[in-house]
Amino acid sequence: MSETPSTSFSVIHPTSSKGQVLSPHHTSITHPVVAKRISFYKSGDPQFGRVRVVVNPRCFKTFDALLDNLSRKVPLPFGVRNITTPRGRHSITRLEELEDGESYLCSHGKKVQPLDLDKASRCPRPWHSSRAISTRAHHFPAAPATGVRLAPRRLVVFKNGDPKAKRVVLLSKKVTQTFEAFLQHLTEVMQCRVTKLYATDGRKVPSLQAVILSSGAVVAAGREPFKPGNYDTQKYLLPARLPGISHRVYPKGNTRSENRKSGNWKVFITTSDLPNAGTSSQIYIILYGLRRSSAPIYLYGTDGAQFQDGHKDIFTITVGDIGILFKIRIGHTNSGLSPSWHCKEIQLWNTNSGKHFYIPVQRWLARDQEDGQISREFPVLNKGQPILPVTIYEVHVATGELWNAGTIANVYISIFGEKGDTGSRQLFQSKSSFSFLRGQTDTFSLEAVHLGVLYKIVIGHDGLGPGNGWFLDDVVIRDPTTNHEYAFFCHRWLDQGEDDGKIVRELYARDNSIISARQKLECNRKETWAAESWKFMKGNTLQFYNKLTGGFVRLHPDGTVDAIGEKTDKYGLFDVIFNKENICIFQSHEMRHLSLALSNGSVTGMASGGASTELRVLYQPNRCTLLESALAPGHTVIFDRHGKTADESSAGYADLSKEFVVFVKGMFLNSAVVLLATSLCQALCLQPDGTCSGVGNQSEKSYWKVHKISSGICMFESVKNAQMYLRIKDGQCDGTGTGDIDCHFKIKKNLENASISLESAKNPGLFVGLQSDGQAKPVIYTKDGNAFFYPQVIKFGRKNPMGMSATPSQGGKDPGVKNQQEIPPDSEVKGSLLSSTANSNRK
């Protein structure tokens, strides 16, 4: 995506592209033809799908011919230059090495990103899941419903050099099988040979992916070069009126003078005489009227260079009936050797009505001057009409906390209000040193003519650069003119390989930021419960740690309760004997007749099964839980700083006095299957190339089998890839271990958040950690969270024959064994956990 001057933000995301090779003219050959049916995938892009090719000597005489053919079908920056096996371990260099019926990866360099072929082959076509985002909107519309079948996207195609010759085509599945097939379809539609496509500003459109990511219009050409012209897309892709403007009523006399023929204008633009004020960029202008806005109109001349120091350039343009003019946008494409431009003034003359407008600009439009903006808006003074102020909006963009949530791609935003829109603007000058980092909120300034009440934004990125996916939490825009804040909640991926694969999202404003903050908090609580609810399954043995007292909750034989117990205290163990959604009964593991209870606002021990022993588990975003009485909502388990029971009025320590970190006993018994979560929805997983990443899905691919070596020392073997162990060796952390001492890890439990850290037994002081992109690496232990893992037990293990179990149990049996008997096989276990989570979320 590039910073376009369009007032719309229309993108469909590339996914798969199937193509069939066109047979060339038959030639005489003496050897038999052996046809191989091969599937090719794009390296690191599961959303692309596959390209099926029939390889035989008739079609491809050389390996380079195959590479050139694939370059036209698989969108890569430098074409297909390398073909490898699915895991990227073996490179293919000859046609004879390709095997019939097999699959291979295409890349443009030697570095290959492995791919899950099962996922890629099931990838749906984009026409079934996405559409262009229309600017047609009513005042404060509701968010669109999901699950609706969406129509294919429309594309305006102009004939090169003749803007009046245009056609509207649909990007349907039938005509976009391959780029060559699409060009052939355009040849039939335009009734002239089409061999090349250009964007309306002259940039070449080299592939089908570029067509899909275009701004909604292309110029079709034969072998001739691009010919500039006013390629007006607004009439075909945008509504007749700007959102909200049509609700305002004006006297008929003001609009009657500008009839259907009032679209001819003369534009006088003066470039300043400052040093280097002239530009090599392509200048465009957009006129905003009360009926609608014009398309971006590129200002070309025929008498040499335009927009040079101290020169006045005159243009005649036709925009149709836009109604009463109230603002303009002027900008350029930031192209050429010296793109910076200083504009002195703009004059507009409506040749039909005779009206003149004078706009003193005196501003730089340059990346390296002033605020770095290359497009600016100016209000137009109309007699009898109020002039709109120029406003500098504060845009606060919050990137999520997930691993690899940040992006290095270029991010763009378009803001919509009752008085028009800002057009697509790049967010590139943050008050932070680096923008869009994980967990960071960036603040940008965006100058525009005041939009009135805001109701929508469209935000996205251009998908460029490695690891370009982005997890956007929310956007808050402050209007300094009214001192009002508008919150736009997202909390989703903008990533072609995550979620629904979209890299552009349309977000609607909440009434105020408080509502958005509540929504964000509630969403976080639900996600936290989904990640932590497994702990409260019936049969688990728990401990409750209070951060204020620094001790564990204990239930004594006399029924008294405190929170100053040690980790090994036998009175600090509680069994879950009842679980219904998030309501549980916690029975003393040592004294089966007593359970934790809240009676008359006080914490005590009571006979199991009574209504007072039913406690509701309320998880907070920091992974701590509150224990609330199910019988008397609002009453919670609470302690003072001395560990004694207290009530709400006497605690005085905010949430610390009633927040508990929950630990499950017996998680790392021998043969247990665990998930090492790195966030609420991510986990440590083994990649096909043997590396480890913390951005894996919490699925079977991220399961690890525990091999207990001794007390507190374990190995972790991938369940999906047997005989591959997590290890730290030679300064690397990966999953290619063979079970030697490099794979031995000491488990360090962190009391603050119930996480664990894995310390190398061979190299004390080195821990399994994560980089910002989620890749595993050895790190020195700190408390910044990059060495924290949140274990989830998928299947409990059995007691080690050496008797190393951390949990004593009645009759010499470990509670983990009892749970293992009750829990069905792996796939059923995960299903039951998810089902339980879904039920709790519905509540």
GIDAJO-V477920 format. One record per residue. SS is DSSP state (h for helix, s for strand, l for the rest). PHI is phi in whole degrees, 0 to 359 (999 if undefined). Layout:
BEGIN
SS/PHI + SS/PHI
END
This chain:
BEGIN
l/999 + l/242 + l/286 + l/259 + l/276 + l/295 + l/275 + l/248 + l/226 + l/243 + l/220 + l/244 + l/267 + l/289 + l/232 + l/266 + l/215 + l/264 + l/215 + l/244 + l/284 + l/283 + l/288 + l/282 + l/297 + l/294 + l/233 + l/278 + l/227 + l/260 + l/267 + l/294 + l/268 + l/252 + l/269 + s/241 + s/263 + s/241 + s/251 + s/244 + s/242 + s/272 + l/303 + l/74 + l/235 + l/291 + l/280 + l/289 + l/85 + l/211 + s/241 + s/267 + s/226 + s/265 + s/255 + l/210 + l/298 + l/290 + l/277 + l/228 + l/277 + l/227 + h/293 + h/296 + h/296 + h/295 + h/299 + h/295 + h/294 + h/293 + h/298 + l/277 + l/247 + l/252 + l/288 + l/230 + l/306 + l/239 + l/77 + l/280 + l/236 + s/210 + s/235 + s/226 + s/291 + l/306 + l/270 + l/77 + l/272 + l/235 + s/268 + s/262 + l/236 + l/224 + h/299 + h/293 + h/281 + l/287 + l/251 + l/299 + l/82 + l/269 + s/240 + s/219 + s/256 + s/252 + s/213 + l/257 + l/215 + l/287 + l/282 + l/241 + l/262 + l/302 + l/221 + l/276 + h/294 + h/298 + h/291 + h/295 + h/288 + l/266 + l/298 + l/286 + l/290 + h/294 + h/289 + h/268 + l/229 + l/211 + l/209 + l/290 + l/273 + l/273 + l/273 + l/289 + l/206 + l/271 + l/292 + l/54 + l/287 + l/279 + l/297 + l/294 + l/288 + l/266 + l/83 + l/267 + l/291 + l/257 + l/279 + l/297 + l/282 + s/265 + s/226 + s/270 + s/244 + s/259 + s/278 + l/303 + l/82 + s/226 + s/301 + s/286 + s/269 + s/217 + s/222 + s/253 + s/242 + s/259 + l/277 + l/275 + l/299 + l/294 + l/264 + l/241 + l/296 + l/219 + h/294 + h/296 + h/295 + h/292 + h/297 + h/295 + h/297 + h/292 + h/300 + h/290 + h/290 + h/277 + l/58 + l/204 + l/293 + l/243 + l/240 + s/219 + s/235 + s/231 + l/287 + l/293 + l/261 + l/100 + l/285 + s/285 + s/254 + l/270 + l/211 + h/295 + h/298 + h/295 + h/298 + h/295 + l/271 + l/289 + l/280 + l/115 + s/210 + s/223 + s/248 + s/268 + s/227 + l/268 + l/270 + l/283 + l/287 + l/295 + l/246 + l/299 + l/183 + l/272 + l/273 + l/275 + l/266 + h/301 + h/296 + h/257 + h/248 + l/245 + l/289 + l/287 + l/228 + l/289 + l/302 + l/85 + h/294 + h/292 + h/281 + l/273 + l/252 + l/235 + l/302 + h/298 + h/297 + h/285 + h/267 + h/290 + l/289 + l/252 + l/269 + l/296 + l/262 + l/268 + l/256 + s/264 + s/227 + s/253 + s/242 + s/248 + s/239 + s/251 + s/273 + l/295 + l/263 + l/292 + l/300 + l/59 + l/284 + l/289 + l/224 + l/260 + l/283 + l/270 + s/269 + s/229 + s/222 + s/232 + s/257 + s/253 + s/243 + l/289 + l/275 + l/193 + s/251 + l/279 + l/284 + l/298 + s/252 + s/280 + l/263 + l/253 + l/238 + l/243 + l/243 + l/94 + l/293 + l/252 + l/57 + l/260 + l/309 + l/74 + l/266 + s/250 + s/250 + s/240 + s/225 + s/246 + s/232 + s/233 + l/237 + l/80 + l/272 + l/261 + l/85 + l/290 + s/289 + s/231 + s/199 + s/230 + s/234 + s/240 + s/195 + s/215 + l/268 + l/56 + l/241 + l/90 + l/285 + l/225 + l/285 + l/302 + s/214 + s/245 + s/265 + s/271 + s/200 + s/228 + s/236 + s/238 + s/226 + s/280 + l/290 + l/274 + l/270 + l/81 + l/284 + s/246 + s/227 + s/243 + s/234 + s/284 + s/268 + s/52 + s/221 + s/276 + s/242 + l/202 + l/293 + l/255 + l/227 + l/50 + l/267 + l/82 + l/278 + l/248 + s/217 + s/221 + s/246 + s/222 + s/286 + l/245 + l/275 + l/245 + l/300 + l/88 + l/242 + l/292 + l/272 + l/277 + l/282 + s/273 + s/241 + s/255 + s/284 + s/264 + s/247 + s/255 + s/246 + s/256 + s/271 + l/291 + l/270 + l/294 + l/295 + l/66 + l/286 + l/285 + l/216 + l/252 + l/289 + l/278 + s/256 + s/233 + s/219 + s/229 + s/254 + s/243 + s/222 + l/290 + l/244 + s/109 + s/214 + l/267 + l/75 + l/284 + s/237 + s/279 + l/264 + l/226 + l/244 + l/275 + l/285 + l/271 + l/295 + l/233 + l/265 + l/60 + l/272 + l/305 + l/73 + l/254 + s/252 + s/257 + s/245 + s/235 + s/250 + s/228 + s/267 + s/200 + s/297 + l/306 + l/264 + l/75 + l/286 + s/277 + s/223 + s/202 + s/229 + s/239 + s/229 + s/189 + s/224 + l/270 + l/71 + l/266 + l/93 + l/291 + l/61 + l/280 + l/302 + s/217 + s/256 + s/267 + s/278 + s/196 + s/230 + s/239 + s/245 + s/255 + s/264 + l/291 + l/292 + l/254 + l/58 + s/252 + s/249 + s/242 + s/252 + s/235 + s/273 + s/236 + s/56 + s/213 + s/281 + s/246 + l/205 + l/293 + l/252 + l/228 + l/53 + l/264 + l/83 + l/278 + l/246 + s/225 + s/228 + s/258 + s/240 + s/253 + l/286 + l/272 + l/300 + l/202 + h/291 + h/294 + h/297 + h/297 + h/296 + h/295 + h/297 + h/297 + h/295 + h/294 + h/298 + h/295 + h/296 + h/295 + h/294 + h/295 + h/296 + h/299 + h/280 + h/253 + h/295 + h/301 + h/297 + h/258 + l/290 + l/301 + l/104 + l/288 + s/252 + s/240 + s/230 + s/243 + s/256 + s/256 + l/290 + l/290 + l/271 + l/71 + s/223 + s/261 + s/292 + s/234 + s/245 + l/276 + l/301 + l/276 + l/91 + l/280 + s/230 + s/220 + s/228 + s/233 + s/284 + l/277 + l/297 + l/264 + l/292 + h/291 + h/278 + h/261 + l/255 + s/227 + s/263 + s/277 + s/254 + s/212 + s/213 + s/223 + l/55 + l/252 + s/253 + s/225 + s/241 + s/251 + s/268 + s/301 + l/291 + l/271 + l/237 + l/293 + l/270 + s/242 + s/223 + s/297 + s/213 + s/243 + s/233 + l/56 + l/78 + s/242 + s/274 + s/206 + s/253 + s/223 + s/300 + l/297 + l/104 + l/287 + h/297 + h/290 + h/272 + l/276 + s/243 + s/267 + s/270 + s/242 + s/276 + l/258 + l/300 + l/273 + l/69 + l/266 + s/236 + s/256 + s/248 + s/251 + s/293 + l/288 + l/281 + l/230 + l/304 + l/104 + l/267 + s/236 + l/290 + l/213 + s/228 + l/272 + l/290 + l/270 + l/87 + s/269 + s/297 + l/217 + l/244 + h/300 + h/284 + h/258 + h/290 + l/71 + l/236 + h/53 + h/279 + h/301 + h/288 + l/234 + l/261 + s/231 + s/265 + s/257 + s/244 + s/254 + l/279 + l/76 + l/288 + l/249 + l/287 + s/300 + l/73 + l/294 + s/248 + s/231 + s/244 + s/260 + s/290 + l/255 + l/204 + l/293 + l/223 + s/235 + s/208 + s/289 + s/223 + s/267 + l/277 + l/303 + l/272 + l/94 + s/283 + s/243 + s/223 + s/265 + s/252 + s/289 + s/288 + l/278 + l/226 + h/300 + h/294 + h/255 + s/280 + s/233 + s/267 + s/270 + s/244 + s/278 + s/266 + s/201 + l/299 + l/80 + s/244 + s/221 + s/243 + s/235 + s/254 + s/296 + l/288 + l/288 + l/238 + l/301 + l/69 + l/243 + s/247 + s/294 + s/206 + s/237 + s/206 + l/53 + l/74 + s/239 + s/237 + s/212 + s/242 + s/255 + s/293 + l/249 + l/102 + l/274 + h/294 + h/296 + h/262 + l/272 + s/229 + s/270 + s/269 + s/256 + s/267 + s/258 + l/291 + l/292 + l/215 + l/64 + s/270 + s/233 + s/232 + s/253 + s/260 + s/297 + l/288 + l/281 + l/237 + l/305 + l/100 + s/259 + s/238 + s/290 + s/227 + s/231 + l/279 + l/298 + l/273 + l/92 + s/288 + s/285 + s/203 + s/290 + s/225 + s/275 + l/297 + l/224 + l/257 + l/274 + l/97 + l/282 + l/242 + l/262 + s/232 + s/251 + s/288 + s/234 + s/273 + s/273 + s/215 + l/290 + l/269 + s/241 + l/294 + l/298 + l/304 + l/282 + l/77 + l/269 + l/300 + l/279 + l/241 + l/289 + l/215 + h/293 + h/75 + h/77 + l/259 + l/276 + h/301 + h/298 + h/294 + h/299 + h/296 + h/297 + h/288 + h/277 + l/273 + l/289 + l/303 + h/312 + h/297 + h/287 + h/299 + h/298 + h/297 + h/293 + h/297 + h/295 + h/297 + h/298 + h/296 + h/298 + h/299 + h/293 + h/293 + h/295 + l/289
END
